[in-house]
């Protein structure tokens, strides 16, 4: 059964590694996907309504955070 951890990198982690090469995209994601006053993500709105739908931190915010960590780990500059 799938757990989100260990052994080989998950697709999520590989995506974060790719994103680590794009600091402008990381910055954009972190700027757009912030928490609103009720703990929802401002960037992940329900289509057509503009109403925040996802609980923060959302998947994209976590991905951007992982990319930042990957950047530091692999020492991109
Ligand atoms: Zn979001």
PDB file of the backbone (N, CA, C, O) and the ligand in Angstrom, with CONECT records:
HET     ZN  A 101       1
ATOM      1  N   UNK A   1       0.825  -1.188   0.000  1.00  0.00           N
ATOM      2  CA  UNK A   1       0.000   0.000   0.000  1.00  0.00           C
ATOM      3  C   UNK A   1       0.867   1.248   0.000  1.00  0.00           C
ATOM      4  O   UNK A   1       1.942   1.255   0.599  1.00  0.00           O
ATOM      5  N   UNK A   2       0.424   2.274  -0.647  1.00  0.00           N
ATOM      6  CA  UNK A   2       1.265   3.453  -0.806  1.00  0.00           C
ATOM      7  C   UNK A   2       1.300   4.347   0.413  1.00  0.00           C
ATOM      8  O   UNK A   2       0.269   4.771   0.935  1.00  0.00           O
ATOM      9  N   UNK A   3       2.500   4.618   0.846  1.00  0.00           N
ATOM     10  CA  UNK A   3       2.675   5.651   1.854  1.00  0.00           C
ATOM     11  C   UNK A   3       3.490   6.767   1.223  1.00  0.00           C
ATOM     12  O   UNK A   3       4.256   6.538   0.287  1.00  0.00           O
ATOM     13  N   UNK A   4       3.320   7.968   1.739  1.00  0.00           N
ATOM     14  CA  UNK A   4       4.071   9.089   1.175  1.00  0.00           C
ATOM     15  C   UNK A   4       5.392   9.226   1.924  1.00  0.00           C
ATOM     16  O   UNK A   4       5.524  10.052   2.828  1.00  0.00           O
ATOM     17  N   UNK A   5       6.362   8.410   1.540  1.00  0.00           N
ATOM     18  CA  UNK A   5       7.657   8.503   2.227  1.00  0.00           C
ATOM     19  C   UNK A   5       8.732   7.665   1.558  1.00  0.00           C
ATOM     20  O   UNK A   5       8.505   7.056   0.513  1.00  0.00           O
ATOM     21  N   UNK A   6       9.848   7.643   2.147  1.00  0.00           N
ATOM     22  CA  UNK A   6      11.004   6.758   1.960  1.00  0.00           C
ATOM     23  C   UNK A   6      11.445   6.399   0.545  1.00  0.00           C
ATOM     24  O   UNK A   6      11.190   7.132  -0.410  1.00  0.00           O
ATOM     25  N   UNK A   7      12.073   5.320   0.444  1.00  0.00           N
ATOM     26  CA  UNK A   7      12.879   4.783  -0.653  1.00  0.00           C
ATOM     27  C   UNK A   7      13.087   5.677  -1.877  1.00  0.00           C
ATOM     28  O   UNK A   7      13.737   6.715  -1.753  1.00  0.00           O
ATOM     29  N   UNK A   8      12.572   5.324  -3.031  1.00  0.00           N
ATOM     30  CA  UNK A   8      12.834   6.129  -4.217  1.00  0.00           C
ATOM     31  C   UNK A   8      12.001   7.403  -4.214  1.00  0.00           C
ATOM     32  O   UNK A   8      10.918   7.450  -3.630  1.00  0.00           O
ATOM     33  N   UNK A   9      12.520   8.433  -4.873  1.00  0.00           N
ATOM     34  CA  UNK A   9      11.776   9.707  -4.887  1.00  0.00           C
ATOM     35  C   UNK A   9      10.398   9.540  -5.502  1.00  0.00           C
ATOM     36  O   UNK A   9      10.237   8.850  -6.509  1.00  0.00           O
ATOM     37  N   UNK A  10       9.423  10.164  -4.903  1.00  0.00           N
ATOM     38  CA  UNK A  10       8.089  10.156  -5.473  1.00  0.00           C
ATOM     39  C   UNK A  10       8.041  11.138  -6.640  1.00  0.00           C
ATOM     40  O   UNK A  10       8.950  11.950  -6.818  1.00  0.00           O
ATOM     41  N   UNK A  11       6.992  11.058  -7.418  1.00  0.00           N
ATOM     42  CA  UNK A  11       6.827  12.025  -8.517  1.00  0.00           C
ATOM     43  C   UNK A  11       6.760  13.441  -7.981  1.00  0.00           C
ATOM     44  O   UNK A  11       7.236  14.392  -8.602  1.00  0.00           O
ATOM     45  N   UNK A  12       6.150  13.552  -6.798  1.00  0.00           N
ATOM     46  CA  UNK A  12       6.038  14.848  -6.144  1.00  0.00           C
ATOM     47  C   UNK A  12       7.426  15.416  -5.860  1.00  0.00           C
ATOM     48  O   UNK A  12       7.688  16.595  -6.101  1.00  0.00           O
ATOM     49  N   UNK A  13       8.309  14.564  -5.347  1.00  0.00           N
ATOM     50  CA  UNK A  13       9.674  14.998  -5.030  1.00  0.00           C
ATOM     51  C   UNK A  13      10.459  15.329  -6.295  1.00  0.00           C
ATOM     52  O   UNK A  13      11.229  16.289  -6.323  1.00  0.00           O
ATOM     53  N   UNK A  14      10.261  14.534  -7.330  1.00  0.00           N
ATOM     54  CA  UNK A  14      10.964  14.834  -8.585  1.00  0.00           C
ATOM     55  C   UNK A  14      10.486  16.156  -9.165  1.00  0.00           C
ATOM     56  O   UNK A  14      11.276  16.920  -9.721  1.00  0.00           O
ATOM     57  N   UNK A  15       9.203  16.423  -9.037  1.00  0.00           N
ATOM     58  CA  UNK A  15       8.669  17.697  -9.506  1.00  0.00           C
ATOM     59  C   UNK A  15       9.277  18.855  -8.707  1.00  0.00           C
ATOM     60  O   UNK A  15       9.599  19.905  -9.264  1.00  0.00           O
ATOM     61  N   UNK A  16       9.427  18.648  -7.405  1.00  0.00           N
ATOM     62  CA  UNK A  16      10.047  19.671  -6.563  1.00  0.00           C
ATOM     63  C   UNK A  16      11.491  19.914  -6.999  1.00  0.00           C
ATOM     64  O   UNK A  16      11.965  21.049  -6.997  1.00  0.00           O
ATOM     65  N   UNK A  17      12.186  18.834  -7.373  1.00  0.00           N
ATOM     66  CA  UNK A  17      13.574  18.985  -7.833  1.00  0.00           C
ATOM     67  C   UNK A  17      13.637  19.798  -9.124  1.00  0.00           C
ATOM     68  O   UNK A  17      14.542  20.613  -9.307  1.00  0.00           O
ATOM     69  N   UNK A  18      12.680  19.577 -10.013  1.00  0.00           N
ATOM     70  CA  UNK A  18      12.628  20.349 -11.254  1.00  0.00           C
ATOM     71  C   UNK A  18      12.325  21.813 -10.947  1.00  0.00           C
ATOM     72  O   UNK A  18      12.927  22.728 -11.509  1.00  0.00           O
ATOM     73  N   UNK A  19      11.383  22.000 -10.049  1.00  0.00           N
ATOM     74  CA  UNK A  19      10.984  23.350  -9.664  1.00  0.00           C
ATOM     75  C   UNK A  19      12.130  24.095  -8.982  1.00  0.00           C
ATOM     76  O   UNK A  19      12.210  25.322  -9.038  1.00  0.00           O
ATOM     77  N   UNK A  20      13.006  23.340  -8.343  1.00  0.00           N
ATOM     78  CA  UNK A  20      14.156  23.940  -7.652  1.00  0.00           C
ATOM     79  C   UNK A  20      15.039  24.731  -8.621  1.00  0.00           C
ATOM     80  O   UNK A  20      15.785  25.620  -8.210  1.00  0.00           O
ATOM     81  N   UNK A  21      14.946  24.401  -9.894  1.00  0.00           N
ATOM     82  CA  UNK A  21      15.739  25.099 -10.913  1.00  0.00           C
ATOM     83  C   UNK A  21      15.041  26.366 -11.400  1.00  0.00           C
ATOM     84  O   UNK A  21      15.585  27.113 -12.212  1.00  0.00           O
ATOM     85  N   UNK A  22      13.836  26.597 -10.898  1.00  0.00           N
ATOM     86  CA  UNK A  22      13.043  27.746 -11.358  1.00  0.00           C
ATOM     87  C   UNK A  22      12.622  28.624 -10.182  1.00  0.00           C
ATOM     88  O   UNK A  22      11.462  28.604  -9.772  1.00  0.00           O
ATOM     89  N   UNK A  23      13.569  29.396  -9.640  1.00  0.00           N
ATOM     90  CA  UNK A  23      13.273  30.203  -8.441  1.00  0.00           C
ATOM     91  C   UNK A  23      12.160  31.210  -8.650  1.00  0.00           C
ATOM     92  O   UNK A  23      11.454  31.552  -7.702  1.00  0.00           O
ATOM     93  N   UNK A  24      11.990  31.691  -9.871  1.00  0.00           N
ATOM     94  CA  UNK A  24      10.918  32.649 -10.135  1.00  0.00           C
ATOM     95  C   UNK A  24       9.552  31.991  -9.980  1.00  0.00           C
ATOM     96  O   UNK A  24       8.598  32.610  -9.508  1.00  0.00           O
ATOM     97  N   UNK A  25       9.474  30.725 -10.384  1.00  0.00           N
ATOM     98  CA  UNK A  25       8.212  29.993 -10.243  1.00  0.00           C
ATOM     99  C   UNK A  25       7.936  29.689  -8.770  1.00  0.00           C
ATOM    100  O   UNK A  25       6.797  29.791  -8.313  1.00  0.00           O
ATOM    101  N   UNK A  26       8.979  29.318  -8.034  1.00  0.00           N
ATOM    102  CA  UNK A  26       8.830  29.069  -6.602  1.00  0.00           C
ATOM    103  C   UNK A  26       8.299  30.319  -5.917  1.00  0.00           C
ATOM    104  O   UNK A  26       7.364  30.248  -5.120  1.00  0.00           O
ATOM    105  N   UNK A  27       8.895  31.458  -6.229  1.00  0.00           N
ATOM    106  CA  UNK A  27       8.497  32.716  -5.600  1.00  0.00           C
ATOM    107  C   UNK A  27       7.047  33.039  -5.924  1.00  0.00           C
ATOM    108  O   UNK A  27       6.301  33.515  -5.069  1.00  0.00           O
ATOM    109  N   UNK A  28       6.654  32.777  -7.165  1.00  0.00           N
ATOM    110  CA  UNK A  28       5.292  33.053  -7.591  1.00  0.00           C
ATOM    111  C   UNK A  28       4.291  32.169  -6.859  1.00  0.00           C
ATOM    112  O   UNK A  28       3.240  32.635  -6.419  1.00  0.00           O
ATOM    113  N   UNK A  29       4.626  30.901  -6.735  1.00  0.00           N
ATOM    114  CA  UNK A  29       3.742  29.968  -6.038  1.00  0.00           C
ATOM    115  C   UNK A  29       3.581  30.358  -4.575  1.00  0.00           C
ATOM    116  O   UNK A  29       2.474  30.349  -4.036  1.00  0.00           O
ATOM    117  N   UNK A  30       4.705  30.703  -3.934  1.00  0.00           N
ATOM    118  CA  UNK A  30       4.639  31.063  -2.521  1.00  0.00           C
ATOM    119  C   UNK A  30       3.883  32.372  -2.323  1.00  0.00           C
ATOM    120  O   UNK A  30       3.239  32.573  -1.293  1.00  0.00           O
ATOM    121  N   UNK A  31       3.962  33.267  -3.319  1.00  0.00           N
ATOM    122  CA  UNK A  31       3.260  34.549  -3.226  1.00  0.00           C
ATOM    123  C   UNK A  31       1.759  34.376  -3.451  1.00  0.00           C
ATOM    124  O   UNK A  31       0.947  35.044  -2.810  1.00  0.00           O
ATOM    125  N   UNK A  32       1.396  33.477  -4.363  1.00  0.00           N
ATOM    126  CA  UNK A  32      -0.018  33.283  -4.702  1.00  0.00           C
ATOM    127  C   UNK A  32      -0.740  32.394  -3.700  1.00  0.00           C
ATOM    128  O   UNK A  32      -1.911  32.614  -3.392  1.00  0.00           O
ATOM    129  N   UNK A  33      -0.034  31.392  -3.196  1.00  0.00           N
ATOM    130  CA  UNK A  33      -0.688  30.392  -2.357  1.00  0.00           C
ATOM    131  C   UNK A  33      -0.431  30.675  -0.881  1.00  0.00           C
ATOM    132  O   UNK A  33       0.331  29.975  -0.214  1.00  0.00           O
ATOM    133  N   UNK A  34      -1.086  31.714  -0.399  1.00  0.00           N
ATOM    134  CA  UNK A  34      -0.981  32.088   1.003  1.00  0.00           C
ATOM    135  C   UNK A  34      -2.299  31.792   1.705  1.00  0.00           C
ATOM    136  O   UNK A  34      -3.338  31.627   1.066  1.00  0.00           O
ATOM    137  N   UNK A  35      -2.236  31.729   3.023  1.00  0.00           N
ATOM    138  CA  UNK A  35      -3.430  31.439   3.809  1.00  0.00           C
ATOM    139  C   UNK A  35      -4.288  32.686   3.971  1.00  0.00           C
ATOM    140  O   UNK A  35      -3.770  33.780   4.196  1.00  0.00           O
ATOM    141  N   UNK A  36      -5.601  32.517   3.856  1.00  0.00           N
ATOM    142  CA  UNK A  36      -6.481  33.644   4.163  1.00  0.00           C
ATOM    143  C   UNK A  36      -6.866  33.579   5.646  1.00  0.00           C
ATOM    144  O   UNK A  36      -6.341  32.744   6.383  1.00  0.00           O
ATOM    145  N   UNK A  37      -7.763  34.441   6.079  1.00  0.00           N
ATOM    146  CA  UNK A  37      -8.064  34.549   7.507  1.00  0.00           C
ATOM    147  C   UNK A  37      -8.736  33.304   8.075  1.00  0.00           C
ATOM    148  O   UNK A  37      -8.758  33.111   9.291  1.00  0.00           O
ATOM    149  N   UNK A  38      -9.286  32.456   7.201  1.00  0.00           N
ATOM    150  CA  UNK A  38      -9.956  31.251   7.688  1.00  0.00           C
ATOM    151  C   UNK A  38      -9.153  29.983   7.416  1.00  0.00           C
ATOM    152  O   UNK A  38      -9.676  28.873   7.513  1.00  0.00           O
ATOM    153  N   UNK A  39      -7.844  30.165   7.064  1.00  0.00           N
ATOM    154  CA  UNK A  39      -6.980  29.009   6.879  1.00  0.00           C
ATOM    155  C   UNK A  39      -7.135  28.323   5.533  1.00  0.00           C
ATOM    156  O   UNK A  39      -6.747  27.166   5.370  1.00  0.00           O
ATOM    157  N   UNK A  40      -7.698  29.034   4.577  1.00  0.00           N
ATOM    158  CA  UNK A  40      -7.835  28.484   3.221  1.00  0.00           C
ATOM    159  C   UNK A  40      -6.797  29.126   2.316  1.00  0.00           C
ATOM    160  O   UNK A  40      -6.307  30.222   2.589  1.00  0.00           O
ATOM    161  N   UNK A  41      -6.464  28.423   1.222  1.00  0.00           N
ATOM    162  CA  UNK A  41      -5.466  28.951   0.301  1.00  0.00           C
ATOM    163  C   UNK A  41      -6.095  29.957  -0.657  1.00  0.00           C
ATOM    164  O   UNK A  41      -7.090  29.665  -1.320  1.00  0.00           O
ATOM    165  N   UNK A  42      -5.491  31.154  -0.718  1.00  0.00           N
ATOM    166  CA  UNK A  42      -5.987  32.188  -1.628  1.00  0.00           C
ATOM    167  C   UNK A  42      -5.761  31.810  -3.089  1.00  0.00           C
ATOM    168  O   UNK A  42      -6.481  32.282  -3.968  1.00  0.00           O
ATOM    169  N   UNK A  43      -4.763  30.961  -3.356  1.00  0.00           N
ATOM    170  CA  UNK A  43      -4.412  30.610  -4.735  1.00  0.00           C
ATOM    171  C   UNK A  43      -5.258  29.484  -5.290  1.00  0.00           C
ATOM    172  O   UNK A  43      -5.433  29.376  -6.504  1.00  0.00           O
ATOM    173  N   UNK A  44      -5.789  28.639  -4.411  1.00  0.00           N
ATOM    174  CA  UNK A  44      -6.551  27.477  -4.863  1.00  0.00           C
ATOM    175  C   UNK A  44      -8.040  27.734  -4.712  1.00  0.00           C
ATOM    176  O   UNK A  44      -8.677  27.237  -3.783  1.00  0.00           O
ATOM    177  N   UNK A  45      -8.584  28.508  -5.625  1.00  0.00           N
ATOM    178  CA  UNK A  45     -10.000  28.843  -5.543  1.00  0.00           C
ATOM    179  C   UNK A  45     -10.844  27.829  -6.288  1.00  0.00           C
ATOM    180  O   UNK A  45     -10.380  27.153  -7.206  1.00  0.00           O
ATOM    181  N   UNK A  46     -12.082  27.742  -5.871  1.00  0.00           N
ATOM    182  CA  UNK A  46     -13.041  26.877  -6.554  1.00  0.00           C
ATOM    183  C   UNK A  46     -13.309  27.484  -7.934  1.00  0.00           C
ATOM    184  O   UNK A  46     -13.644  28.664  -8.038  1.00  0.00           O
ATOM    185  N   UNK A  47     -13.163  26.682  -8.991  1.00  0.00           N
ATOM    186  CA  UNK A  47     -13.325  27.235 -10.346  1.00  0.00           C
ATOM    187  C   UNK A  47     -14.660  27.944 -10.531  1.00  0.00           C
ATOM    188  O   UNK A  47     -15.717  27.409 -10.196  1.00  0.00           O
ATOM    189  N   UNK A  48     -14.594  29.154 -11.068  1.00  0.00           N
ATOM    190  CA  UNK A  48     -15.799  29.883 -11.382  1.00  0.00           C
ATOM    191  C   UNK A  48     -16.354  30.734 -10.255  1.00  0.00           C
ATOM    192  O   UNK A  48     -17.224  31.576 -10.474  1.00  0.00           O
ATOM    193  N   UNK A  49     -15.844  30.512  -9.033  1.00  0.00           N
ATOM    194  CA  UNK A  49     -16.400  31.246  -7.898  1.00  0.00           C
ATOM    195  C   UNK A  49     -15.397  32.205  -7.269  1.00  0.00           C
ATOM    196  O   UNK A  49     -15.784  33.210  -6.672  1.00  0.00           O
ATOM    197  N   UNK A  50     -14.094  31.891  -7.405  1.00  0.00           N
ATOM    198  CA  UNK A  50     -13.081  32.697  -6.752  1.00  0.00           C
ATOM    199  C   UNK A  50     -13.045  32.462  -5.262  1.00  0.00           C
ATOM    200  O   UNK A  50     -12.341  33.161  -4.532  1.00  0.00           O
ATOM    201  N   UNK A  51     -13.810  31.470  -4.800  1.00  0.00           N
ATOM    202  CA  UNK A  51     -13.863  31.190  -3.375  1.00  0.00           C
ATOM    203  C   UNK A  51     -12.748  30.215  -3.002  1.00  0.00           C
ATOM    204  O   UNK A  51     -12.615  29.165  -3.631  1.00  0.00           O
ATOM    205  N   UNK A  52     -11.941  30.549  -1.982  1.00  0.00           N
ATOM    206  CA  UNK A  52     -10.848  29.655  -1.587  1.00  0.00           C
ATOM    207  C   UNK A  52     -11.360  28.269  -1.237  1.00  0.00           C
ATOM    208  O   UNK A  52     -12.260  28.130  -0.408  1.00  0.00           O
ATOM    209  N   UNK A  53     -10.792  27.236  -1.863  1.00  0.00           N
ATOM    210  CA  UNK A  53     -11.326  25.891  -1.720  1.00  0.00           C
ATOM    211  C   UNK A  53     -10.434  24.958  -0.914  1.00  0.00           C
ATOM    212  O   UNK A  53     -10.928  24.071  -0.218  1.00  0.00           O
ATOM    213  N   UNK A  54      -9.124  25.152  -1.005  1.00  0.00           N
ATOM    214  CA  UNK A  54      -8.209  24.195  -0.388  1.00  0.00           C
ATOM    215  C   UNK A  54      -7.739  24.677   0.976  1.00  0.00           C
ATOM    216  O   UNK A  54      -7.557  25.873   1.206  1.00  0.00           O
ATOM    217  N   UNK A  55      -7.548  23.721   1.869  1.00  0.00           N
ATOM    218  CA  UNK A  55      -6.988  24.049   3.172  1.00  0.00           C
ATOM    219  C   UNK A  55      -5.503  24.372   2.992  1.00  0.00           C
ATOM    220  O   UNK A  55      -4.777  23.655   2.303  1.00  0.00           O
ATOM    221  N   UNK A  56      -5.071  25.454   3.620  1.00  0.00           N
ATOM    222  CA  UNK A  56      -3.668  25.841   3.544  1.00  0.00           C
ATOM    223  C   UNK A  56      -2.874  25.145   4.642  1.00  0.00           C
ATOM    224  O   UNK A  56      -3.412  24.993   5.739  1.00  0.00           O
ATOM    225  N   UNK A  57      -1.613  24.704   4.425  1.00  0.00           N
ATOM    226  CA  UNK A  57      -0.887  24.799   3.168  1.00  0.00           C
ATOM    227  C   UNK A  57      -1.368  23.785   2.136  1.00  0.00           C
ATOM    228  O   UNK A  57      -1.497  22.594   2.420  1.00  0.00           O
ATOM    229  N   UNK A  58      -1.629  24.283   0.939  1.00  0.00           N
ATOM    230  CA  UNK A  58      -2.141  23.442  -0.134  1.00  0.00           C
ATOM    231  C   UNK A  58      -0.999  22.671  -0.789  1.00  0.00           C
ATOM    232  O   UNK A  58       0.170  22.848  -0.443  1.00  0.00           O
ATOM    233  N   UNK A  59      -1.355  21.824  -1.729  1.00  0.00           N
ATOM    234  CA  UNK A  59      -0.364  20.999  -2.418  1.00  0.00           C
ATOM    235  C   UNK A  59       0.695  21.851  -3.105  1.00  0.00           C
ATOM    236  O   UNK A  59       1.884  21.544  -3.025  1.00  0.00           O
ATOM    237  N   UNK A  60       0.276  22.912  -3.777  1.00  0.00           N
ATOM    238  CA  UNK A  60       1.239  23.737  -4.517  1.00  0.00           C
ATOM    239  C   UNK A  60       2.175  24.481  -3.568  1.00  0.00           C
ATOM    240  O   UNK A  60       3.360  24.647  -3.856  1.00  0.00           O
ATOM    241  N   UNK A  61       1.635  24.924  -2.441  1.00  0.00           N
ATOM    242  CA  UNK A  61       2.491  25.606  -1.474  1.00  0.00           C
ATOM    243  C   UNK A  61       3.518  24.644  -0.906  1.00  0.00           C
ATOM    244  O   UNK A  61       4.687  24.996  -0.747  1.00  0.00           O
ATOM    245  N   UNK A  62       3.082  23.427  -0.601  1.00  0.00           N
ATOM    246  CA  UNK A  62       4.009  22.424  -0.073  1.00  0.00           C
ATOM    247  C   UNK A  62       5.054  22.050  -1.119  1.00  0.00           C
ATOM    248  O   UNK A  62       6.220  21.825  -0.794  1.00  0.00           O
ATOM    249  N   UNK A  63       4.620  21.986  -2.388  1.00  0.00           N
ATOM    250  CA  UNK A  63       5.553  21.688  -3.465  1.00  0.00           C
ATOM    251  C   UNK A  63       6.619  22.778  -3.571  1.00  0.00           C
ATOM    252  O   UNK A  63       7.805  22.477  -3.708  1.00  0.00           O
ATOM    253  N   UNK A  64       6.202  24.030  -3.510  1.00  0.00           N
ATOM    254  CA  UNK A  64       7.142  25.146  -3.588  1.00  0.00           C
ATOM    255  C   UNK A  64       8.103  25.139  -2.400  1.00  0.00           C
ATOM    256  O   UNK A  64       9.287  25.445  -2.544  1.00  0.00           O
ATOM    257  N   UNK A  65       7.579  24.787  -1.227  1.00  0.00           N
ATOM    258  CA  UNK A  65       8.433  24.709  -0.042  1.00  0.00           C
ATOM    259  C   UNK A  65       9.467  23.596  -0.197  1.00  0.00           C
ATOM    260  O   UNK A  65      10.635  23.766   0.152  1.00  0.00           O
ATOM    261  N   UNK A  66       9.019  22.452  -0.726  1.00  0.00           N
ATOM    262  CA  UNK A  66       9.946  21.344  -0.979  1.00  0.00           C
ATOM    263  C   UNK A  66      11.019  21.748  -1.976  1.00  0.00           C
ATOM    264  O   UNK A  66      12.184  21.377  -1.833  1.00  0.00           O
ATOM    265  N   UNK A  67      10.620  22.512  -2.988  1.00  0.00           N
ATOM    266  CA  UNK A  67      11.571  22.965  -4.004  1.00  0.00           C
ATOM    267  C   UNK A  67      12.614  23.893  -3.394  1.00  0.00           C
ATOM    268  O   UNK A  67      13.791  23.840  -3.750  1.00  0.00           O
ATOM    269  N   UNK A  68      12.172  24.738  -2.476  1.00  0.00           N
ATOM    270  CA  UNK A  68      13.109  25.627  -1.785  1.00  0.00           C
ATOM    271  C   UNK A  68      14.135  24.818  -1.005  1.00  0.00           C
ATOM    272  O   UNK A  68      15.328  25.120  -1.025  1.00  0.00           O
ATOM    273  N   UNK A  69      13.653  23.779  -0.313  1.00  0.00           N
ATOM    274  CA  UNK A  69      14.542  22.918   0.470  1.00  0.00           C
ATOM    275  C   UNK A  69      15.500  22.173  -0.465  1.00  0.00           C
ATOM    276  O   UNK A  69      16.689  22.043  -0.177  1.00  0.00           O
ATOM    277  N   UNK A  70      14.961  21.688  -1.591  1.00  0.00           N
ATOM    278  CA  UNK A  70      15.799  20.985  -2.565  1.00  0.00           C
ATOM    279  C   UNK A  70      16.874  21.907  -3.119  1.00  0.00           C
ATOM    280  O   UNK A  70      18.005  21.485  -3.360  1.00  0.00           O
ATOM    281  N   UNK A  71      16.512  23.166  -3.317  1.00  0.00           N
ATOM    282  CA  UNK A  71      17.462  24.165  -3.804  1.00  0.00           C
ATOM    283  C   UNK A  71      18.636  24.318  -2.851  1.00  0.00           C
ATOM    284  O   UNK A  71      19.793  24.362  -3.269  1.00  0.00           O
ATOM    285  N   UNK A  72      18.318  24.399  -1.560  1.00  0.00           N
ATOM    286  CA  UNK A  72      19.370  24.556  -0.561  1.00  0.00           C
ATOM    287  C   UNK A  72      20.223  23.294  -0.485  1.00  0.00           C
ATOM    288  O   UNK A  72      21.448  23.358  -0.378  1.00  0.00           O
ATOM    289  N   UNK A  73      19.543  22.133  -0.544  1.00  0.00           N
ATOM    290  CA  UNK A  73      20.242  20.857  -0.421  1.00  0.00           C
ATOM    291  C   UNK A  73      21.221  20.653  -1.571  1.00  0.00           C
ATOM    292  O   UNK A  73      22.346  20.200  -1.362  1.00  0.00           O
ATOM    293  N   UNK A  74      20.795  20.986  -2.777  1.00  0.00           N
ATOM    294  CA  UNK A  74      21.640  20.729  -3.939  1.00  0.00           C
ATOM    295  C   UNK A  74      22.471  21.939  -4.313  1.00  0.00           C
ATOM    296  O   UNK A  74      23.254  21.902  -5.262  1.00  0.00           O
ATOM    297  N   UNK A  75      22.293  23.011  -3.558  1.00  0.00           N
ATOM    298  CA  UNK A  75      23.130  24.202  -3.710  1.00  0.00           C
ATOM    299  C   UNK A  75      23.076  24.819  -5.098  1.00  0.00           C
ATOM    300  O   UNK A  75      24.108  25.200  -5.652  1.00  0.00           O
ATOM    301  N   UNK A  76      21.885  24.919  -5.657  1.00  0.00           N
ATOM    302  CA  UNK A  76      21.728  25.680  -6.898  1.00  0.00           C
ATOM    303  C   UNK A  76      21.927  27.153  -6.587  1.00  0.00           C
ATOM    304  O   UNK A  76      21.651  27.611  -5.478  1.00  0.00           O
ATOM    305  N   UNK A  77      22.398  27.872  -7.558  1.00  0.00           N
ATOM    306  CA  UNK A  77      22.527  29.311  -7.311  1.00  0.00           C
ATOM    307  C   UNK A  77      22.210  30.093  -8.565  1.00  0.00           C
ATOM    308  O   UNK A  77      22.264  31.322  -8.555  1.00  0.00           O
TER     309      UNK A  77
HETATM  310 ZN    ZN A 101      -2.896  26.861  -3.139  1.00  0.00          ZN
END
